Amino acid sequence: MMFFHEKPAVNVYFWIKIYRDMINRKLLMLLFVLLQAAGFAQHPNILLGTLREPNEPSVYINPRNTDHIIVGANIYNYYLSSDGGYSWSDGRLFSPTLGVWGDPCVIVDTLGNYYFFHLSNPPGGEWIDRIVCQKSTDMGVSWNDGAGIGLIPGKAQDKEWAAVNPYNNHLYVAWTQFDEYGSANPADSSIIRFSRSVDQGETWSEPVRISKRAGDCLDGDGTMEGAMPAVGPEGQIYLSWAGPGGIMFDRSLDGGDTWLDEDIFVSDQPGGWDFSIPGIYRANGFPVICCDNSNSPYRGTIYINWTDQRNGANDTDVWLVKSTDNGSTWSAPLRVNDDEPGKHQFFSWMAIDQTNGNLWFVFYDRRNYPDENTDVYIAFSGDGGETFQNFRVSESPFIPNPNVFFGDYNNIAAHNNVVRPVWTRLHNNQLSLYTAIVDSEIVKLADYQMMAPVAAISASPNPFSKSTAVSFKLREASTVSLTLYDQLGRKVAAVMDSRKLPAGKYIEELDLKSAGLSPGVYLLRMEAGVNRKDYKIVYSP
């Protein structure tokens, strides 16, 4: 066992929490700023490891005890923490009969069992001929040899993801089946498959085909890929994936016995799910699906998050849609990253804190640099995905190498206000894994201080074909201006000019067609007192 970081003897954030109810919020924020000036990082970064070239991390917080966290990473790495992520031990996963390959996915059920899903590489067998589920009943100290899922001789089973039903601990896994991986033969195809276990991963059901449409086998935009399950508050099973038709969705209301006759279209994905990011070996925008099972006002809402290049090959963005009717209809995409147009945000992942309904996103971000320097950002939403607060979580940027495999995803977990992102860092050709001790209380305080009196601004729909409704909130009376700029930074319209408004929520219609403006990307700037907030809108008739 190797330990990389020790928990500080004194956690300064503990004292912030102790006093937060004793002094007003502005004084509390001042205390935090003073701690920052004294050298304390807002969200301390913790190294998990560098051995065996780790990438593609997956993280899960044990719902029985949030001090216990597991991380899996390519190809056979796992990391365990028993102190909330301040220190980590590492191990290597083995499966003598099935082998261990890539695409790690870790989950924890409500009984405390740990599961590590991955691809197969059986000795003397066929590479990625099945999905494998390995189980630990002692919180990762030891693992069984694993159960195989979906074996069909001659076909490849790839890119799995799993979920646990918290009400009965049934396990669900979905993945892509290739007739022949990499084949350009039009007779070969890819489909999405699904299987379940009702005995804590010991045995698995005969897989069923989910996607009604088939894709190609080239592992690109024409391939059905990125399948992910989620569970609803009545045990519904929801699936999303990407393919040549965009982001797709299916559901089962009877535990996986039956599915819809036709898949539901969620959103287009301009530029496809397979796109290029400078300096990155390869990049994708696979969808991430979650459902709110908490007792928040948003209980039952399904969310899907992804990235695409609808605003151009030099402007990858993070998007979110949601459904409140079991996935039958979906909202227009909302942009999660809040920077000005023209920078890359990529490899996003999303988690719901199932104790309160808060949404957390993690993604790489280049908003602060003219080159390939890369930060890690988190976005937070406490209002059901209507508005987003962005903040940098990495302590320093890195510059990746396009010749080094970087993996296909990062991950984030949240439970009972414990939030732990995990990401791959590639700097000076060295791969490493990091997490951050995200303080959710500080996030909310920073939002209060930095956004007051402006609470939030958004536009819906966005993109839009004629007009959009711009909504914003004021925490206190302010003089407000709303100004529209084009991508070159030129002022093109004054939507609101120095209007004095009391505290409250406001909606203004913005009609670009009637204003005679050309289709394109615009920056809407809100100024309220000394505060400023920029928001990107897309006019696409």
Summary of the structure (lengths in Angstrom):
residues: 541
radius of gyration: 23.1
end to end distance: 58.2
largest distance: 74.8
contacts: 1905
relative contact order: 0.10
helix: 6%
strand: 43%
